[in-house]
Amino acid sequence: MVIPVHDLNPVRRTPWVTYALIVANVVVFLLMPGMAGSLTGESGLAQLCHLQAFLDQYAAVPRELIHDRLPRLVPTGATGIGPQGPGCVVGPPGYTKSPWLSVLTAMFLHGSWLHLLGNMLFLLVFGNNVEDRMGHLPFALFYGVCGAAATYGYALLNADSTAPLIGASGAIAGVLGAYLVLWPTARVWVLVPFLIFLPLRLPAWLVLGFWFVLQAVYATGQGVSGAGTVAYAAHLVGFVVGLLIAWPLRRGTPPPPEPRGLLLGRQARLGGQTQPGPHWGDQQR
């Protein structure tokens, strides 16, 4: 898996929606039960039961989306002693829940710091250009449509699943699909784990195409352990939807600037003279 760090594709205006989405995701994560202390490993049965009840109320559950009804028993957030020892108490739902609305709320929930930071990094690197091309409000709508399509697509493929579905990955996958179709030749700085993290500048079609293929492989359960805990199928659906929505925008999209001799973070000498590379400060991030 490659880690994108920066793309050489300047924007014309500040990506306020992208920044707002990142802030909203971080704030919601910090407000989730037990998540603020998860980085230090602080957890207990009470926190886990509280989190389970929180996710059951606000996360998207495939069975609820498909059948549009709540289960008879849900986690209450309380702990108790059962025949098999301490555990989380279940009972009738003490709340009302709109399954379709949970699709929206689930896009701002994450299960760990790694889950959150990985998603926000991809959104920061690729979202600003897509927002710049679409405009602020259309991009916000595009983000929501891709996230909803990814969630419902996954639910249709897993109609009987009761596992809560959370994360912005489906919506961000749509952003990646749009970026691929709009700027396939844009150069992206990535870190490739090869003994150490090796910095490379690669074309977007290679970075994002590899990401898509990897998700497809993982969706089959190959090449990764515990594949059932990640909704790879939702990533695929979001990516394809984003690509299709952005396809008509290809005409009229300015091409990315040509790279100027920057190789592995150092200026390359061509013909005995130093060719300056793009300046970091030239990019509006």
C-alpha positions as CSV (number, residue, x, y, z in Angstrom):
1,M,0.0,0.0,0.0
2,V,1.4,3.4,-0.9
3,I,0.8,6.5,1.3
4,P,0.1,9.7,-0.6
5,V,1.7,12.8,0.9
6,H,1.3,15.6,-1.7
7,D,0.2,16.1,-5.3
8,L,1.8,18.5,-7.7
9,N,-1.5,20.0,-8.9
10,P,-2.2,23.6,-7.7
11,V,-5.7,24.9,-6.9
12,R,-7.2,28.3,-7.7
13,R,-9.2,28.7,-4.5
14,T,-9.2,27.7,-0.9
15,P,-10.9,24.3,-0.5
16,W,-13.1,25.3,2.4
17,V,-15.4,22.3,2.2
18,T,-12.5,19.9,2.3
19,Y,-11.1,21.6,5.4
20,A,-14.6,21.7,7.0
21,L,-15.1,18.0,6.4
22,I,-11.7,17.2,8.0
23,V,-12.4,19.3,11.0
24,A,-15.9,17.8,11.4
25,N,-14.6,14.3,11.2
26,V,-11.9,15.0,13.9
27,V,-14.4,16.7,16.2
28,V,-17.0,13.9,15.9
29,F,-14.3,11.3,16.6
30,L,-13.1,13.1,19.7
31,L,-16.7,13.2,20.9
32,M,-17.3,9.5,20.4
33,P,-17.4,7.4,23.6
34,G,-13.8,6.3,24.6
35,M,-12.2,7.4,21.3
36,A,-10.3,10.4,22.7
37,G,-8.3,8.0,25.0
38,S,-8.0,5.2,22.5
39,L,-4.5,6.5,21.5
40,T,-3.2,5.7,25.0
41,G,-5.0,2.4,25.1
42,E,-7.5,3.5,27.8
43,S,-10.5,1.2,27.5
44,G,-12.8,-0.9,29.7
45,L,-16.0,-2.9,29.5
46,A,-18.1,0.2,30.4
47,Q,-16.5,2.2,27.6
48,L,-16.9,-0.6,25.1
49,C,-20.6,-1.1,25.9
50,H,-21.2,2.7,25.7
51,L,-19.4,2.8,22.3
52,Q,-21.4,-0.2,21.1
53,A,-24.7,1.5,22.0
54,F,-23.5,4.7,20.4
55,L,-22.6,3.0,17.1
56,D,-25.9,1.0,17.0
57,Q,-27.8,4.3,17.2
58,Y,-25.7,6.4,14.8
59,A,-23.9,4.0,12.4
60,A,-25.5,2.6,9.3
61,V,-26.6,-1.1,9.7
62,P,-27.2,-2.9,6.4
63,R,-30.2,-4.9,7.6
64,E,-31.8,-1.7,8.9
65,L,-31.2,0.0,5.6
66,I,-32.6,-2.7,3.4
67,H,-35.6,-3.7,5.6
68,D,-36.2,-0.2,7.1
69,R,-36.8,-1.4,10.7
70,L,-35.0,-1.5,13.9
71,P,-34.2,-4.8,15.8
72,R,-36.1,-5.7,18.9
73,L,-33.1,-5.7,21.1
74,V,-30.1,-3.3,21.0
75,P,-27.2,-2.5,23.3
76,T,-28.3,-0.1,26.0
77,G,-24.8,1.1,27.0
78,A,-25.0,-0.5,30.4
79,T,-22.9,-3.4,31.8
80,G,-24.2,-6.4,33.6
81,I,-23.4,-10.0,34.7
82,G,-24.8,-12.8,32.6
83,P,-24.5,-16.6,32.6
84,Q,-21.2,-16.2,30.8
85,G,-19.8,-13.4,32.9
86,P,-19.7,-9.6,32.6
87,G,-21.0,-8.2,29.3
88,C,-23.1,-5.5,27.7
89,V,-26.8,-5.3,28.5
90,V,-29.3,-5.3,25.6
91,G,-32.9,-4.2,25.6
92,P,-35.6,-2.6,23.5
93,P,-34.4,0.5,21.6
94,G,-34.8,3.7,23.7
95,Y,-34.5,5.9,20.7
96,T,-36.0,6.5,17.2
97,K,-33.7,6.0,14.3
98,S,-34.1,6.8,10.6
99,P,-32.0,4.3,8.7
100,W,-31.5,6.7,5.7
101,L,-30.3,9.4,8.1
102,S,-27.8,7.0,9.6
103,V,-26.1,6.9,6.2
104,L,-25.1,10.5,6.7
105,T,-24.1,10.3,10.4
106,A,-22.1,7.1,9.7
107,M,-19.8,9.0,7.3
108,F,-18.4,11.1,10.3
109,L,-17.7,8.1,12.6
110,H,-14.4,6.2,12.7
111,G,-13.3,3.2,14.7
112,S,-9.7,4.3,15.5
113,W,-7.1,7.0,15.1
114,L,-5.5,5.1,12.3
115,H,-8.9,4.8,10.5
116,L,-9.5,8.5,10.9
117,L,-6.1,9.8,10.0
118,G,-5.8,7.5,6.9
119,N,-9.1,8.8,5.6
120,M,-8.3,12.4,6.3
121,L,-4.9,12.2,4.6
122,F,-6.5,10.9,1.3
123,L,-9.2,13.6,1.5
124,L,-6.6,16.4,2.1
125,V,-4.4,15.3,-0.8
126,F,-7.0,14.7,-3.4
127,G,-10.2,16.5,-2.2
128,N,-8.9,20.0,-2.7
129,N,-8.5,19.7,-6.5
130,V,-11.8,18.0,-6.9
131,E,-13.5,20.7,-4.9
132,D,-11.7,23.4,-6.9
133,R,-13.0,21.8,-10.2
134,M,-16.6,21.3,-9.0
135,G,-17.1,24.3,-6.8
136,H,-17.8,24.3,-3.0
137,L,-21.5,23.4,-2.9
138,P,-21.4,20.9,-5.8
139,F,-18.5,19.2,-4.2
140,A,-20.3,18.9,-0.8
141,L,-23.3,17.3,-2.6
142,F,-20.9,15.1,-4.6
143,Y,-19.2,13.9,-1.4
144,G,-22.5,13.0,0.2
145,V,-23.9,11.2,-2.9
146,C,-20.7,9.1,-3.2
147,G,-20.9,8.2,0.5
148,A,-24.5,7.3,0.4
149,A,-24.1,5.2,-2.8
150,A,-21.1,3.4,-1.2
151,T,-23.2,2.6,1.9
152,Y,-26.3,1.4,0.1
153,G,-24.2,-0.5,-2.4
154,Y,-22.5,-2.4,0.5
155,A,-25.9,-2.9,2.2
156,L,-27.4,-4.5,-0.9
157,L,-24.5,-6.9,-1.1
158,N,-24.8,-7.7,2.7
159,A,-28.5,-7.3,3.3
160,D,-28.6,-9.5,6.4
161,S,-25.5,-8.0,8.1
162,T,-26.1,-6.3,11.5
163,A,-22.5,-5.0,11.8
164,P,-22.4,-1.2,12.1
165,L,-20.9,0.4,9.0
166,I,-18.9,3.6,9.8
167,G,-16.3,5.8,8.2
168,A,-15.8,8.3,5.4
169,S,-14.0,5.8,3.2
170,G,-16.9,5.4,0.7
171,A,-17.2,9.1,0.1
172,I,-13.5,9.6,-0.1
173,A,-13.3,6.7,-2.6
174,G,-15.6,8.8,-4.8
175,V,-13.2,11.7,-4.5
176,L,-10.4,9.4,-5.7
177,G,-12.4,8.2,-8.6
178,A,-13.1,11.8,-9.7
179,Y,-9.4,12.7,-9.3
180,L,-8.4,9.8,-11.5
181,V,-10.6,10.7,-14.3
182,L,-9.9,14.4,-14.2
183,W,-6.1,14.4,-13.6
184,P,-4.7,10.9,-14.5
185,T,-1.3,12.3,-15.3
186,A,-0.9,14.5,-12.2
187,R,2.2,13.7,-10.2
188,V,1.7,12.5,-6.6
189,W,4.4,12.2,-4.0
190,V,3.9,8.9,-2.1
191,L,5.7,6.9,0.5
192,V,6.3,3.3,-0.5
193,P,7.1,0.8,2.4
194,F,10.2,-1.0,1.1
195,L,12.5,-1.7,4.1
196,I,12.1,2.0,4.8
197,F,9.4,4.5,3.6
198,L,10.8,5.3,0.1
199,P,9.5,8.6,-1.3
200,L,8.5,8.4,-5.0
201,R,6.8,10.8,-7.4
202,L,4.2,8.7,-9.4
203,P,1.4,9.6,-11.8
204,A,-2.1,9.6,-10.3
205,W,-3.4,6.9,-12.6
206,L,-0.8,4.5,-11.1
207,V,-1.4,5.5,-7.5
208,L,-5.2,5.5,-7.7
209,G,-5.4,2.6,-10.1
210,F,-3.3,0.5,-7.8
211,W,-5.5,1.5,-4.8
212,F,-8.6,0.4,-6.7
213,V,-7.1,-2.9,-7.7
214,L,-6.0,-3.5,-4.1
215,Q,-9.5,-2.8,-2.8
216,A,-10.9,-5.3,-5.3
217,V,-8.5,-7.9,-4.2
218,Y,-9.2,-7.3,-0.6
219,A,-13.0,-7.4,-1.2
220,T,-12.6,-11.0,-2.3
221,G,-10.9,-11.8,1.1
222,Q,-7.5,-12.4,-0.6
223,G,-4.3,-10.9,0.6
224,V,-5.5,-9.5,3.9
225,S,-6.5,-11.0,7.3
226,G,-9.8,-9.9,8.9
227,A,-11.2,-8.6,5.6
228,G,-14.7,-8.8,7.0
229,T,-14.0,-5.9,9.4
230,V,-13.4,-3.5,6.4
231,A,-16.1,-2.7,3.9
232,Y,-13.9,-2.9,0.8
233,A,-17.0,-3.4,-1.4
234,A,-18.2,0.1,-0.3
235,H,-14.9,1.6,-1.4
236,L,-15.3,0.1,-4.9
237,V,-18.8,1.4,-5.2
238,G,-17.9,4.9,-4.1
239,F,-14.9,5.0,-6.4
240,V,-17.0,4.0,-9.5
241,V,-19.8,6.4,-8.6
242,G,-17.3,9.2,-8.2
243,L,-15.6,8.4,-11.5
244,L,-18.9,8.3,-13.4
245,I,-20.1,11.6,-11.9
246,A,-16.9,13.4,-12.7
247,W,-16.6,11.9,-16.2
248,P,-18.5,14.8,-18.0
249,L,-16.1,17.3,-16.3
250,R,-13.1,16.0,-18.1
251,R,-13.7,18.4,-21.0
252,G,-12.5,21.8,-19.9
253,T,-10.4,20.5,-17.0
254,P,-7.0,22.2,-17.1
255,P,-4.2,19.7,-17.2
256,P,-1.8,19.5,-14.3
257,P,1.6,21.3,-14.6
258,E,4.5,19.4,-16.1
259,P,7.0,18.3,-13.5
260,R,10.3,20.1,-13.6
261,G,13.1,17.8,-12.8
262,L,12.2,17.0,-9.2
263,L,13.4,13.4,-8.4
264,L,13.0,11.8,-5.0
265,G,12.9,15.1,-3.2
266,R,16.1,16.4,-4.8
267,Q,16.8,18.7,-7.7
268,A,18.0,16.8,-10.8
269,R,20.8,18.2,-12.9
270,L,20.1,18.2,-16.6
271,G,22.7,19.3,-19.1
272,G,25.0,20.5,-16.3
273,Q,22.4,22.9,-14.9
274,T,20.0,22.6,-12.0
275,Q,16.4,22.4,-12.9
276,P,14.3,23.8,-10.1
277,G,11.4,21.7,-9.0
278,P,7.9,22.9,-7.9
279,H,8.0,24.9,-4.7
280,W,5.9,23.6,-1.8
281,G,4.7,27.1,-1.1
282,D,3.2,27.4,-4.5
283,Q,0.5,24.9,-3.7
284,Q,-2.7,26.1,-1.9
285,R,-3.4,23.5,0.7
